């Protein structure tokens, strides 16, 4: 954050701390409110609020320590090569280039886990047991490698086009995988389940949307880390006078 010109790091740290607990609270509140409106017995348990509070109390000090360590390590390190003070003009591209690349970047990793998603959703929502944990671990490793390779490839293409704005592109290229998983969850809801009640539909959509949000943040962070390592490596080997 500091290395790429970010300001107000305390405010940014506070927002990062409160983002996921706040989303989790509103998700719980939506399910709880709909269940109460329908006089359903499956209201959101109060233990969920306790879990959110404990999660916040655990993550807050860890997040502060991580932020301070990151600022200290950034103060010691610099960019791998000299950076010009004036920004170079970026050659024009088609306005659909970046959205198309983000869409394709999310589709490629999703294709690796498409078959496995059916069994995972069936175990979560179809009351079926899931046994092939070794295969799921292998799929997770393949997903990780594919996300990293696709993000690095996108950054390389972008840099060859004399466009240095790779940071958000790398994050969105990995995070877009979660969008395809969310779309698959809607397809699974229509094609493979028999949910008809309002409470069931709200609970299913809220839970899958929150899970896809967490997955998107994780995949985006992974793709950004891989791309950052790649960019620093290639520019470290540049010999300039």
ROFI-907679 format. One record per atom (N, C-alpha, C): residue number from 1; atom name; residue in three letters; x, y, z. Coordinates in steps of 0.02 Angstrom, whole numbers, padded with zeros to 5 digits. Example, Ala and Ser with C-alpha at 12.3 -4.5 7.8 and 13.67 -1.06 7.14 Angstrom:
<nodes>
n/atom/res/X/Y/Z
1/N/ALA/00660/-00284/00390
1/CA/ALA/00615/-00225/00390
1/C/ALA/00660/-00165/00390
2/N/SER/00642/-00112/00354
2/CA/SER/00684/-00053/00357
2/C/SER/00645/00002/00394
</nodes>
This chain:
<nodes>
n/atom/res/X/Y/Z
1/N/UNK/00042/-00060/00000
1/CA/UNK/00000/00000/00000
1/C/UNK/00044/00062/00000
2/N/UNK/00095/00063/00042
2/CA/UNK/00139/00121/00046
2/C/UNK/00184/00125/-00015
3/N/UNK/00207/00067/-00040
3/CA/UNK/00253/00067/-00097
3/C/UNK/00220/00094/-00159
4/N/UNK/00156/00082/-00168
4/CA/UNK/00122/00105/-00228
4/C/UNK/00085/00171/-00219
5/N/UNK/00109/00210/-00171
5/CA/UNK/00084/00279/-00164
5/C/UNK/00021/00286/-00124
6/N/UNK/00003/00238/-00083
6/CA/UNK/-00057/00243/-00043
6/C/UNK/-00049/00292/00014
7/N/UNK/-00102/00325/00032
7/CA/UNK/-00101/00373/00088
7/C/UNK/-00155/00353/00138
8/N/UNK/-00151/00385/00197
8/CA/UNK/-00200/00371/00251
8/C/UNK/-00202/00297/00267
9/N/UNK/-00144/00269/00286
9/CA/UNK/-00139/00197/00297
9/C/UNK/-00179/00175/00358
10/N/UNK/-00188/00218/00407
10/CA/UNK/-00227/00199/00466
10/C/UNK/-00300/00190/00447
11/N/UNK/-00326/00235/00406
11/CA/UNK/-00395/00229/00384
11/C/UNK/-00405/00166/00341
12/N/UNK/-00355/00154/00298
12/CA/UNK/-00359/00094/00256
12/C/UNK/-00356/00030/00298
13/N/UNK/-00314/00030/00349
13/CA/UNK/-00309/-00028/00393
13/C/UNK/-00375/-00040/00429
14/N/UNK/-00407/00013/00453
14/CA/UNK/-00471/00006/00488
14/C/UNK/-00525/-00021/00441
15/N/UNK/-00526/00003/00379
15/CA/UNK/-00575/-00022/00331
15/C/UNK/-00565/-00095/00316
16/N/UNK/-00502/-00115/00309
16/CA/UNK/-00488/-00186/00295
16/C/UNK/-00509/-00230/00354
17/N/UNK/-00500/-00205/00415
17/CA/UNK/-00519/-00244/00474
17/C/UNK/-00595/-00253/00478
18/N/UNK/-00632/-00203/00460
18/CA/UNK/-00704/-00204/00470
18/C/UNK/-00743/-00230/00410
19/N/UNK/-00709/-00239/00353
19/CA/UNK/-00745/-00256/00292
19/C/UNK/-00781/-00323/00297
20/N/UNK/-00743/-00377/00307
20/CA/UNK/-00774/-00444/00308
20/C/UNK/-00821/-00453/00368
21/N/UNK/-00803/-00432/00430
21/CA/UNK/-00852/-00439/00484
21/C/UNK/-00916/-00400/00472
22/N/UNK/-00911/-00341/00440
22/CA/UNK/-00972/-00303/00425
22/C/UNK/-01015/-00339/00374
23/N/UNK/-00984/-00365/00321
23/CA/UNK/-01022/-00402/00271
23/C/UNK/-01054/-00465/00302
24/N/UNK/-01016/-00499/00345
24/CA/UNK/-01043/-00559/00378
24/C/UNK/-01102/-00541/00423
25/N/UNK/-01098/-00484/00458
25/CA/UNK/-01153/-00464/00501
25/C/UNK/-01216/-00449/00461
26/N/UNK/-01209/-00412/00406
26/CA/UNK/-01267/-00396/00365
26/C/UNK/-01296/-00458/00332
27/N/UNK/-01253/-00506/00314
27/CA/UNK/-01278/-00569/00286
27/C/UNK/-01319/-00606/00339
28/N/UNK/-01292/-00610/00400
28/CA/UNK/-01329/-00643/00454
28/C/UNK/-01395/-00606/00468
29/N/UNK/-01392/-00540/00467
29/CA/UNK/-01452/-00500/00482
29/C/UNK/-01505/-00511/00429
30/N/UNK/-01485/-00516/00365
30/CA/UNK/-01533/-00527/00311
30/C/UNK/-01569/-00594/00319
31/N/UNK/-01530/-00647/00332
31/CA/UNK/-01560/-00713/00341
31/C/UNK/-01605/-00714/00403
32/N/UNK/-01582/-00684/00457
32/CA/UNK/-01620/-00682/00519
32/C/UNK/-01685/-00643/00510
33/N/UNK/-01682/-00587/00475
33/CA/UNK/-01741/-00545/00466
33/C/UNK/-01793/-00579/00423
34/N/UNK/-01771/-00611/00368
34/CA/UNK/-01818/-00647/00324
34/C/UNK/-01850/-00705/00361
35/N/UNK/-01810/-00741/00401
35/CA/UNK/-01838/-00797/00439
35/C/UNK/-01889/-00774/00490
36/N/UNK/-01876/-00717/00522
36/CA/UNK/-01925/-00690/00570
36/C/UNK/-01988/-00666/00535
37/N/UNK/-01980/-00636/00477
37/CA/UNK/-02039/-00613/00440
37/C/UNK/-02083/-00671/00419
38/N/UNK/-02052/-00727/00403
38/CA/UNK/-02090/-00786/00382
38/C/UNK/-02108/-00832/00440
39/N/UNK/-02092/-00810/00502
39/CA/UNK/-02106/-00850/00562
39/C/UNK/-02075/-00919/00557
40/N/UNK/-02014/-00921/00532
40/CA/UNK/-01979/-00985/00524
40/C/UNK/-01940/-01000/00587
41/N/UNK/-01933/-01065/00601
41/CA/UNK/-01893/-01085/00659
41/C/UNK/-01818/-01085/00646
42/N/UNK/-01799/-01080/00582
42/CA/UNK/-01729/-01082/00564
42/C/UNK/-01700/-01012/00560
43/N/UNK/-01708/-00973/00613
43/CA/UNK/-01679/-00907/00615
43/C/UNK/-01604/-00912/00627
44/N/UNK/-01569/-00857/00611
44/CA/UNK/-01497/-00856/00620
44/C/UNK/-01479/-00863/00693
45/N/UNK/-01438/-00911/00712
45/CA/UNK/-01422/-00920/00783
45/C/UNK/-01381/-00863/00811
46/N/UNK/-01391/-00849/00875
46/CA/UNK/-01354/-00795/00907
46/C/UNK/-01280/-00812/00912
47/N/UNK/-01262/-00876/00909
47/CA/UNK/-01192/-00895/00911
47/C/UNK/-01153/-00869/00851
48/N/UNK/-01189/-00855/00796
48/CA/UNK/-01156/-00826/00737
48/C/UNK/-01129/-00757/00752
49/N/UNK/-01167/-00717/00790
49/CA/UNK/-01144/-00651/00810
49/C/UNK/-01082/-00657/00854
50/N/UNK/-01083/-00706/00900
50/CA/UNK/-01025/-00717/00943
50/C/UNK/-00964/-00737/00902
51/N/UNK/-00975/-00778/00851
51/CA/UNK/-00920/-00797/00807
51/C/UNK/-00891/-00737/00770
52/N/UNK/-00935/-00693/00746
52/CA/UNK/-00912/-00633/00710
52/C/UNK/-00872/-00588/00756
53/N/UNK/-00896/-00580/00818
53/CA/UNK/-00860/-00538/00866
53/C/UNK/-00792/-00568/00883
54/N/UNK/-00789/-00634/00895
54/CA/UNK/-00725/-00666/00909
54/C/UNK/-00678/-00662/00849
55/N/UNK/-00706/-00668/00789
55/CA/UNK/-00666/-00662/00729
55/C/UNK/-00636/-00592/00724
56/N/UNK/-00676/-00540/00740
56/CA/UNK/-00652/-00472/00738
56/C/UNK/-00599/-00460/00791
57/N/UNK/-00610/-00486/00852
57/CA/UNK/-00562/-00477/00905
57/C/UNK/-00496/-00513/00891
58/N/UNK/-00499/-00568/00855
58/CA/UNK/-00438/-00604/00838
58/C/UNK/-00402/-00571/00779
59/N/UNK/-00439/-00549/00729
59/CA/UNK/-00408/-00522/00669
59/C/UNK/-00382/-00451/00678
60/N/UNK/-00413/-00413/00723
60/CA/UNK/-00393/-00343/00731
60/C/UNK/-00320/-00337/00752
61/N/UNK/-00298/-00370/00806
61/CA/UNK/-00226/-00363/00824
61/C/UNK/-00180/-00395/00773
62/N/UNK/-00201/-00450/00742
62/CA/UNK/-00159/-00481/00691
62/C/UNK/-00152/-00434/00631
63/N/UNK/-00206/-00401/00613
63/CA/UNK/-00204/-00354/00557
63/C/UNK/-00159/-00295/00572
64/N/UNK/-00162/-00269/00633
64/CA/UNK/-00119/-00213/00653
64/C/UNK/-00046/-00233/00650
65/N/UNK/-00030/-00292/00676
65/CA/UNK/00040/-00315/00675
65/C/UNK/00063/-00324/00603
66/N/UNK/00021/-00354/00561
66/CA/UNK/00040/-00363/00490
66/C/UNK/00050/-00297/00454
67/N/UNK/00008/-00247/00469
67/CA/UNK/00015/-00182/00437
67/C/UNK/00080/-00148/00458
68/N/UNK/00097/-00151/00522
68/CA/UNK/00158/-00120/00546
68/C/UNK/00220/-00155/00517
69/N/UNK/00218/-00222/00514
69/CA/UNK/00274/-00258/00485
69/C/UNK/00281/-00243/00411
70/N/UNK/00224/-00237/00376
70/CA/UNK/00227/-00220/00305
70/C/UNK/00255/-00151/00293
71/N/UNK/00236/-00103/00334
71/CA/UNK/00263/-00035/00326
71/C/UNK/00338/-00034/00340
72/N/UNK/00359/-00073/00389
72/CA/UNK/00430/-00074/00404
72/C/UNK/00470/-00107/00349
73/N/UNK/00445/-00162/00321
73/CA/UNK/00481/-00195/00267
73/C/UNK/00481/-00152/00203
74/N/UNK/00427/-00114/00191
74/CA/UNK/00425/-00070/00133
74/C/UNK/00473/-00012/00140
75/N/UNK/00482/00012/00201
75/CA/UNK/00529/00068/00212
75/C/UNK/00601/00047/00197
76/N/UNK/00617/-00017/00208
76/CA/UNK/00685/-00041/00194
76/C/UNK/00695/-00057/00120
77/N/UNK/00642/-00078/00085
77/CA/UNK/00649/-00099/00016
77/C/UNK/00629/-00044/-00032
78/N/UNK/00653/-00048/-00093
78/CA/UNK/00638/-00001/-00145
78/C/UNK/00618/-00039/-00208
79/N/UNK/00601/-00002/-00260
79/CA/UNK/00586/-00034/-00323
79/C/UNK/00650/-00063/-00353
80/N/UNK/00645/-00116/-00392
80/CA/UNK/00705/-00150/-00417
80/C/UNK/00745/-00109/-00468
81/N/UNK/00716/-00057/-00496
81/CA/UNK/00753/-00016/-00543
81/C/UNK/00732/00057/-00534
82/N/UNK/00766/00101/-00567
82/CA/UNK/00751/00172/-00560
82/C/UNK/00684/00188/-00593
83/N/UNK/00644/00227/-00558
83/CA/UNK/00577/00246/-00582
83/C/UNK/00578/00320/-00600
84/N/UNK/00556/00334/-00661
84/CA/UNK/00554/00403/-00684
84/C/UNK/00499/00442/-00649
85/N/UNK/00511/00505/-00636
85/CA/UNK/00462/00546/-00601
85/C/UNK/00402/00563/-00645
86/N/UNK/00413/00567/-00711
86/CA/UNK/00359/00583/-00757
86/C/UNK/00329/00518/-00785
87/N/UNK/00264/00515/-00785
87/CA/UNK/00230/00456/-00811
87/C/UNK/00231/00456/-00887
88/N/UNK/00247/00397/-00915
88/CA/UNK/00248/00391/-00988
88/C/UNK/00176/00386/-01014
89/N/UNK/00164/00415/-01072
89/CA/UNK/00097/00407/-01102
89/C/UNK/00083/00335/-01121
90/N/UNK/00022/00314/-01109
90/CA/UNK/00002/00244/-01122
90/C/UNK/-00030/00241/-01191
91/N/UNK/-00008/00197/-01234
91/CA/UNK/-00040/00192/-01301
91/C/UNK/-00113/00173/-01294
92/N/UNK/-00155/00199/-01336
92/CA/UNK/-00227/00183/-01332
92/C/UNK/-00241/00110/-01349
93/N/UNK/-00289/00082/-01314
93/CA/UNK/-00312/00014/-01327
93/C/UNK/-00388/00016/-01335
94/N/UNK/-00414/-00040/-01359
94/CA/UNK/-00486/-00045/-01365
94/C/UNK/-00516/-00046/-01295
95/N/UNK/-00573/-00012/-01286
95/CA/UNK/-00602/-00005/-01220
95/C/UNK/-00626/-00071/-01191
96/N/UNK/-00635/-00122/-01234
96/CA/UNK/-00657/-00187/-01210
96/C/UNK/-00599/-00234/-01195
97/N/UNK/-00537/-00211/-01203
97/CA/UNK/-00481/-00256/-01195
97/C/UNK/-00475/-00281/-01123
98/N/UNK/-00475/-00235/-01076
98/CA/UNK/-00467/-00255/-01006
98/C/UNK/-00526/-00294/-00980
99/N/UNK/-00590/-00273/-00992
99/CA/UNK/-00645/-00316/-00970
99/C/UNK/-00644/-00385/-01001
100/N/UNK/-00625/-00390/-01065
100/CA/UNK/-00622/-00455/-01097
100/C/UNK/-00568/-00498/-01067
101/N/UNK/-00511/-00468/-01052
101/CA/UNK/-00457/-00507/-01022
101/C/UNK/-00475/-00531/-00952
102/N/UNK/-00508/-00488/-00913
102/CA/UNK/-00529/-00508/-00846
102/C/UNK/-00579/-00565/-00849
103/N/UNK/-00625/-00561/-00898
103/CA/UNK/-00675/-00615/-00905
103/C/UNK/-00642/-00680/-00925
104/N/UNK/-00595/-00678/-00971
104/CA/UNK/-00561/-00739/-00993
104/C/UNK/-00516/-00765/-00936
105/N/UNK/-00484/-00721/-00899
105/CA/UNK/-00441/-00742/-00844
105/C/UNK/-00480/-00778/-00790
106/N/UNK/-00542/-00760/-00778
106/CA/UNK/-00582/-00796/-00729
106/C/UNK/-00610/-00861/-00755
107/N/UNK/-00622/-00864/-00822
107/CA/UNK/-00650/-00925/-00850
107/C/UNK/-00601/-00982/-00852
108/N/UNK/-00537/-00967/-00862
108/CA/UNK/-00487/-01020/-00867
108/C/UNK/-00478/-01057/-00800
109/N/UNK/-00469/-01024/-00743
109/CA/UNK/-00465/-01062/-00681
109/C/UNK/-00530/-01097/-00663
110/N/UNK/-00587/-01066/-00680
110/CA/UNK/-00651/-01098/-00665
110/C/UNK/-00659/-01163/-00703
111/N/UNK/-00633/-01166/-00764
111/CA/UNK/-00637/-01228/-00803
111/C/UNK/-00600/-01285/-00769
112/N/UNK/-00550/-01269/-00728
112/CA/UNK/-00512/-01321/-00693
112/C/UNK/-00552/-01352/-00636
113/N/UNK/-00598/-01313/-00607
113/CA/UNK/-00636/-01337/-00549
113/C/UNK/-00709/-01348/-00564
114/N/UNK/-00729/-01344/-00627
114/CA/UNK/-00800/-01347/-00644
114/C/UNK/-00831/-01414/-00623
115/N/UNK/-00797/-01469/-00638
115/CA/UNK/-00825/-01535/-00622
115/C/UNK/-00828/-01544/-00546
116/N/UNK/-00776/-01522/-00512
116/CA/UNK/-00773/-01531/-00439
116/C/UNK/-00825/-01489/-00403
117/N/UNK/-00845/-01433/-00432
117/CA/UNK/-00894/-01390/-00400
117/C/UNK/-00960/-01426/-00389
118/N/UNK/-00979/-01470/-00434
118/CA/UNK/-01042/-01506/-00426
118/C/UNK/-01041/-01548/-00363
119/N/UNK/-00987/-01584/-00351
119/CA/UNK/-00982/-01627/-00292
119/C/UNK/-00978/-01586/-00228
120/N/UNK/-00943/-01529/-00232
120/CA/UNK/-00939/-01487/-00172
120/C/UNK/-01007/-01457/-00155
121/N/UNK/-01043/-01433/-00204
121/CA/UNK/-01110/-01406/-00191
121/C/UNK/-01159/-01460/-00170
122/N/UNK/-01150/-01520/-00197
122/CA/UNK/-01195/-01575/-00177
122/C/UNK/-01183/-01594/-00104
123/N/UNK/-01121/-01592/-00082
123/CA/UNK/-01107/-01608/-00012
123/C/UNK/-01131/-01553/00035
124/N/UNK/-01132/-01491/00011
124/CA/UNK/-01154/-01435/00053
124/C/UNK/-01229/-01427/00055
125/N/UNK/-01262/-01436/-00003
125/CA/UNK/-01333/-01421/-00008
125/C/UNK/-01376/-01482/-00026
126/N/UNK/-01344/-01537/-00046
126/CA/UNK/-01382/-01595/-00066
126/C/UNK/-01379/-01653/-00018
127/N/UNK/-01350/-01642/00042
127/CA/UNK/-01347/-01693/00094
127/C/UNK/-01311/-01756/00070
128/N/UNK/-01258/-01746/00032
128/CA/UNK/-01216/-01801/00009
128/C/UNK/-01147/-01795/00042
129/N/UNK/-01117/-01853/00055
129/CA/UNK/-01052/-01853/00087
129/C/UNK/-00997/-01844/00035
130/N/UNK/-00945/-01808/00055
130/CA/UNK/-00889/-01795/00010
130/C/UNK/-00829/-01833/00038
131/N/UNK/-00800/-01875/-00004
131/CA/UNK/-00745/-01918/00019
131/C/UNK/-00678/-01903/-00015
132/N/UNK/-00679/-01876/-00075
132/CA/UNK/-00617/-01871/-00114
132/C/UNK/-00579/-01807/-00095
133/N/UNK/-00554/-01805/-00034
133/CA/UNK/-00518/-01745/-00012
133/C/UNK/-00450/-01739/-00045
134/N/UNK/-00420/-01795/-00061
134/CA/UNK/-00355/-01792/-00096
134/C/UNK/-00362/-01762/-00165
135/N/UNK/-00415/-01782/-00200
135/CA/UNK/-00427/-01753/-00266
135/C/UNK/-00444/-01679/-00261
136/N/UNK/-00481/-01660/-00210
136/CA/UNK/-00497/-01589/-00200
136/C/UNK/-00433/-01549/-00185
137/N/UNK/-00386/-01578/-00148
137/CA/UNK/-00323/-01544/-00135
137/C/UNK/-00283/-01535/-00199
138/N/UNK/-00284/-01586/-00242
138/CA/UNK/-00249/-01581/-00306
138/C/UNK/-00281/-01527/-00350
139/N/UNK/-00348/-01524/-00350
139/CA/UNK/-00383/-01473/-00389
139/C/UNK/-00366/-01403/-00362
140/N/UNK/-00361/-01397/-00296
140/CA/UNK/-00343/-01333/-00266
140/C/UNK/-00273/-01311/-00288
141/N/UNK/-00226/-01358/-00290
141/CA/UNK/-00158/-01341/-00312
141/C/UNK/-00158/-01321/-00385
142/N/UNK/-00196/-01357/-00426
142/CA/UNK/-00200/-01338/-00497
142/C/UNK/-00232/-01269/-00505
143/N/UNK/-00285/-01256/-00466
143/CA/UNK/-00317/-01191/-00469
143/C/UNK/-00268/-01135/-00451
144/N/UNK/-00228/-01147/-00400
144/CA/UNK/-00178/-01097/-00379
144/C/UNK/-00128/-01083/-00434
145/N/UNK/-00102/-01136/-00465
145/CA/UNK/-00052/-01127/-00518
145/C/UNK/-00082/-01092/-00579
146/N/UNK/-00143/-01110/-00596
146/CA/UNK/-00175/-01080/-00655
146/C/UNK/-00188/-01006/-00643
147/N/UNK/-00212/-00988/-00584
147/CA/UNK/-00224/-00918/-00568
147/C/UNK/-00159/-00878/-00572
148/N/UNK/-00106/-00904/-00545
148/CA/UNK/-00042/-00869/-00547
148/C/UNK/-00016/-00862/-00618
149/N/UNK/-00020/-00915/-00657
149/CA/UNK/00005/-00912/-00726
149/C/UNK/-00035/-00864/-00769
150/N/UNK/-00101/-00865/-00761
150/CA/UNK/-00144/-00820/-00801
150/C/UNK/-00130/-00747/-00782
151/N/UNK/-00122/-00733/-00718
151/CA/UNK/-00109/-00664/-00696
151/C/UNK/-00041/-00640/-00721
152/N/UNK/00009/-00683/-00718
152/CA/UNK/00075/-00664/-00743
152/C/UNK/00074/-00653/-00818
153/N/UNK/00038/-00695/-00854
153/CA/UNK/00032/-00686/-00927
153/C/UNK/-00002/-00620/-00944
154/N/UNK/-00054/-00604/-00907
154/CA/UNK/-00088/-00540/-00919
154/C/UNK/-00043/-00480/-00905
155/N/UNK/-00005/-00483/-00852
155/CA/UNK/00041/-00428/-00837
155/C/UNK/00095/-00422/-00890
156/N/UNK/00119/-00478/-00915
156/CA/UNK/00170/-00476/-00968
156/C/UNK/00143/-00445/-01032
157/N/UNK/00081/-00464/-01050
157/CA/UNK/00050/-00434/-01110
157/C/UNK/00039/-00359/-01100
158/N/UNK/00019/-00341/-01040
158/CA/UNK/00006/-00270/-01026
158/C/UNK/00071/-00229/-01028
159/N/UNK/00124/-00256/-01001
159/CA/UNK/00188/-00220/-01002
159/C/UNK/00216/-00216/-01073
160/N/UNK/00206/-00268/-01113
160/CA/UNK/00228/-00265/-01183
160/C/UNK/00190/-00211/-01222
161/N/UNK/00128/-00198/-01200
161/CA/UNK/00089/-00145/-01232
161/C/UNK/00105/-00076/-01202
162/N/UNK/00159/-00071/-01163
162/CA/UNK/00182/-00008/-01133
162/C/UNK/00130/00021/-01085
163/N/UNK/00095/-00023/-01051
163/CA/UNK/00045/-00003/-01001
163/C/UNK/00069/-00030/-00933
164/N/UNK/00085/00015/-00888
164/CA/UNK/00112/-00004/-00823
164/C/UNK/00058/-00014/-00770
165/N/UNK/-00005/-00010/-00787
165/CA/UNK/-00059/-00015/-00738
165/C/UNK/-00080/-00089/-00730
166/N/UNK/-00036/-00128/-00702
166/CA/UNK/-00048/-00199/-00696
166/C/UNK/-00076/-00219/-00628
167/N/UNK/-00076/-00174/-00580
167/CA/UNK/-00092/-00192/-00511
167/C/UNK/-00164/-00216/-00505
168/N/UNK/-00212/-00174/-00524
168/CA/UNK/-00282/-00193/-00517
168/C/UNK/-00302/-00246/-00568
169/N/UNK/-00269/-00245/-00626
169/CA/UNK/-00284/-00297/-00676
169/C/UNK/-00267/-00366/-00649
170/N/UNK/-00210/-00371/-00615
170/CA/UNK/-00189/-00435/-00588
170/C/UNK/-00237/-00458/-00533
171/N/UNK/-00259/-00411/-00491
171/CA/UNK/-00306/-00430/-00438
171/C/UNK/-00374/-00452/-00466
172/N/UNK/-00399/-00414/-00514
172/CA/UNK/-00465/-00430/-00541
172/C/UNK/-00464/-00493/-00584
173/N/UNK/-00407/-00507/-00616
173/CA/UNK/-00403/-00568/-00657
173/C/UNK/-00409/-00631/-00614
174/N/UNK/-00381/-00629/-00555
174/CA/UNK/-00389/-00687/-00510
174/C/UNK/-00455/-00687/-00474
175/N/UNK/-00477/-00628/-00453
175/CA/UNK/-00540/-00624/-00417
175/C/UNK/-00601/-00638/-00458
176/N/UNK/-00596/-00630/-00525
176/CA/UNK/-00654/-00643/-00568
176/C/UNK/-00673/-00717/-00569
177/N/UNK/-00629/-00761/-00546
177/CA/UNK/-00646/-00832/-00541
177/C/UNK/-00707/-00842/-00496
178/N/UNK/-00711/-00803/-00443
178/CA/UNK/-00767/-00809/-00396
178/C/UNK/-00833/-00790/-00428
179/N/UNK/-00831/-00745/-00478
179/CA/UNK/-00893/-00726/-00512
179/C/UNK/-00921/-00786/-00550
180/N/UNK/-00878/-00824/-00582
180/CA/UNK/-00902/-00884/-00618
180/C/UNK/-00928/-00936/-00570
181/N/UNK/-00896/-00943/-00512
181/CA/UNK/-00921/-00991/-00462
181/C/UNK/-00989/-00968/-00436
182/N/UNK/-00998/-00903/-00427
182/CA/UNK/-01063/-00878/-00405
182/C/UNK/-01117/-00891/-00458
183/N/UNK/-01100/-00880/-00522
183/CA/UNK/-01147/-00895/-00575
183/C/UNK/-01163/-00970/-00578
184/N/UNK/-01113/-01011/-00564
184/CA/UNK/-01126/-01083/-00561
184/C/UNK/-01172/-01101/-00503
185/N/UNK/-01165/-01065/-00448
185/CA/UNK/-01210/-01078/-00391
185/C/UNK/-01282/-01063/-00409
186/N/UNK/-01293/-01011/-00449
186/CA/UNK/-01362/-00997/-00472
186/C/UNK/-01387/-01053/-00518
187/N/UNK/-01343/-01077/-00562
187/CA/UNK/-01362/-01133/-00605
187/C/UNK/-01377/-01195/-00564
188/N/UNK/-01337/-01208/-00514
188/CA/UNK/-01349/-01267/-00471
188/C/UNK/-01414/-01260/-00433
189/N/UNK/-01431/-01199/-00412
189/CA/UNK/-01493/-01188/-00377
189/C/UNK/-01553/-01205/-00421
190/N/UNK/-01550/-01186/-00484
190/CA/UNK/-01607/-01198/-00529
190/C/UNK/-01609/-01270/-00553
191/N/UNK/-01551/-01298/-00569
191/CA/UNK/-01549/-01363/-00603
191/C/UNK/-01546/-01423/-00555
192/N/UNK/-01518/-01415/-00496
192/CA/UNK/-01504/-01473/-00455
192/C/UNK/-01535/-01471/-00386
193/N/UNK/-01571/-01419/-00369
193/CA/UNK/-01603/-01417/-00303
193/C/UNK/-01678/-01407/-00312
194/N/UNK/-01714/-01417/-00258
194/CA/UNK/-01786/-01408/-00258
194/C/UNK/-01807/-01357/-00206
195/N/UNK/-01765/-01306/-00198
195/CA/UNK/-01780/-01254/-00150
195/C/UNK/-01834/-01208/-00177
196/N/UNK/-01886/-01197/-00138
196/CA/UNK/-01941/-01155/-00159
196/C/UNK/-01958/-01101/-00108
197/N/UNK/-01944/-01114/-00044
197/CA/UNK/-01962/-01066/00007
197/C/UNK/-01918/-01004/00005
198/N/UNK/-01945/-00949/00029
198/CA/UNK/-01909/-00886/00029
198/C/UNK/-01848/-00890/00075
199/N/UNK/-01857/-00920/00133
199/CA/UNK/-01802/-00925/00181
199/C/UNK/-01745/-00968/00152
200/N/UNK/-01763/-01023/00120
200/CA/UNK/-01712/-01065/00089
200/C/UNK/-01674/-01028/00034
201/N/UNK/-01711/-00993/-00008
201/CA/UNK/-01678/-00957/-00063
201/C/UNK/-01633/-00901/-00038
202/N/UNK/-01656/-00865/00012
202/CA/UNK/-01615/-00811/00040
202/C/UNK/-01553/-00838/00073
203/N/UNK/-01562/-00892/00113
203/CA/UNK/-01504/-00921/00147
203/C/UNK/-01453/-00948/00097
204/N/UNK/-01477/-00981/00045
204/CA/UNK/-01432/-01009/-00005
204/C/UNK/-01394/-00954/-00041
205/N/UNK/-01428/-00903/-00064
205/CA/UNK/-01395/-00851/-00103
205/C/UNK/-01349/-00808/-00060
206/N/UNK/-01369/-00795/00001
206/CA/UNK/-01326/-00755/00045
206/C/UNK/-01262/-00794/00063
207/N/UNK/-01270/-00858/00079
207/CA/UNK/-01212/-00898/00098
207/C/UNK/-01164/-00907/00039
208/N/UNK/-01190/-00922/-00020
208/CA/UNK/-01146/-00931/-00077
208/C/UNK/-01114/-00866/-00099
209/N/UNK/-01150/-00811/-00094
209/CA/UNK/-01121/-00746/-00112
209/C/UNK/-01065/-00727/-00065
210/N/UNK/-01075/-00739/00000
210/CA/UNK/-01022/-00723/00048
210/C/UNK/-00961/-00768/00038
211/N/UNK/-00973/-00832/00025
211/CA/UNK/-00917/-00877/00011
211/C/UNK/-00879/-00858/-00051
212/N/UNK/-00915/-00838/-00104
212/CA/UNK/-00882/-00817/-00166
212/C/UNK/-00844/-00751/-00155
213/N/UNK/-00870/-00708/-00113
213/CA/UNK/-00833/-00646/-00097
213/C/UNK/-00766/-00662/-00064
214/N/UNK/-00767/-00706/-00015
214/CA/UNK/-00704/-00725/00018
214/C/UNK/-00657/-00760/-00031
215/N/UNK/-00684/-00803/-00073
215/CA/UNK/-00643/-00837/-00122
215/C/UNK/-00613/-00788/-00172
216/N/UNK/-00653/-00738/-00193
216/CA/UNK/-00628/-00689/-00240
216/C/UNK/-00571/-00647/-00210
217/N/UNK/-00577/-00629/-00147
217/CA/UNK/-00523/-00592/-00114
217/C/UNK/-00460/-00634/-00109
218/N/UNK/-00468/-00699/-00094
218/CA/UNK/-00410/-00742/-00088
218/C/UNK/-00376/-00753/-00156
219/N/UNK/-00416/-00765/-00208
219/CA/UNK/-00388/-00776/-00275
219/C/UNK/-00356/-00712/-00302
220/N/UNK/-00388/-00655/-00289
220/CA/UNK/-00359/-00592/-00311
220/C/UNK/-00293/-00576/-00277
221/N/UNK/-00289/-00590/-00212
221/CA/UNK/-00227/-00580/-00176
221/C/UNK/-00172/-00626/-00202
222/N/UNK/-00190/-00688/-00216
222/CA/UNK/-00141/-00735/-00243
222/C/UNK/-00114/-00713/-00311
223/N/UNK/-00159/-00692/-00355
223/CA/UNK/-00137/-00670/-00421
223/C/UNK/-00095/-00606/-00417
224/N/UNK/-00114/-00561/-00372
224/CA/UNK/-00074/-00500/-00364
224/C/UNK/-00004/-00515/-00338
225/N/UNK/00000/-00561/-00289
225/CA/UNK/00066/-00578/-00261
225/C/UNK/00110/-00610/-00314
226/N/UNK/00082/-00655/-00354
226/CA/UNK/00122/-00687/-00407
226/C/UNK/00144/-00636/-00459
227/N/UNK/00100/-00591/-00479
227/CA/UNK/00117/-00541/-00529
227/C/UNK/00169/-00492/-00502
228/N/UNK/00162/-00472/-00439
228/CA/UNK/00211/-00427/-00409
228/C/UNK/00280/-00458/-00407
229/N/UNK/00283/-00522/-00389
229/CA/UNK/00348/-00557/-00389
229/C/UNK/00377/-00560/-00459
230/N/UNK/00334/-00573/-00509
230/CA/UNK/00357/-00577/-00578
230/C/UNK/00384/-00510/-00603
231/N/UNK/00346/-00456/-00590
231/CA/UNK/00367/-00390/-00613
231/C/UNK/00431/-00368/-00580
232/N/UNK/00438/-00380/-00515
232/CA/UNK/00499/-00361/-00480
232/C/UNK/00558/-00402/-00505
233/N/UNK/00545/-00465/-00522
233/CA/UNK/00601/-00507/-00546
233/C/UNK/00627/-00485/-00613
234/N/UNK/00582/-00470/-00660
234/CA/UNK/00605/-00451/-00727
234/C/UNK/00638/-00382/-00726
235/N/UNK/00613/-00336/-00686
235/CA/UNK/00642/-00269/-00684
235/C/UNK/00706/-00268/-00642
236/N/UNK/00715/-00316/-00599
236/CA/UNK/00778/-00320/-00562
236/C/UNK/00836/-00339/-00607
237/N/UNK/00820/-00375/-00661
237/CA/UNK/00873/-00397/-00707
237/C/UNK/00886/-00348/-00763
238/N/UNK/00851/-00292/-00763
238/CA/UNK/00863/-00241/-00813
238/C/UNK/00925/-00201/-00795
239/N/UNK/00970/-00194/-00843
239/CA/UNK/01031/-00155/-00832
239/C/UNK/01021/-00087/-00865
240/N/UNK/01017/-00036/-00825
240/CA/UNK/01008/00032/-00851
240/C/UNK/01060/00077/-00822
241/N/UNK/01083/00124/-00861
241/CA/UNK/01134/00172/-00840
241/C/UNK/01101/00234/-00809
</nodes>
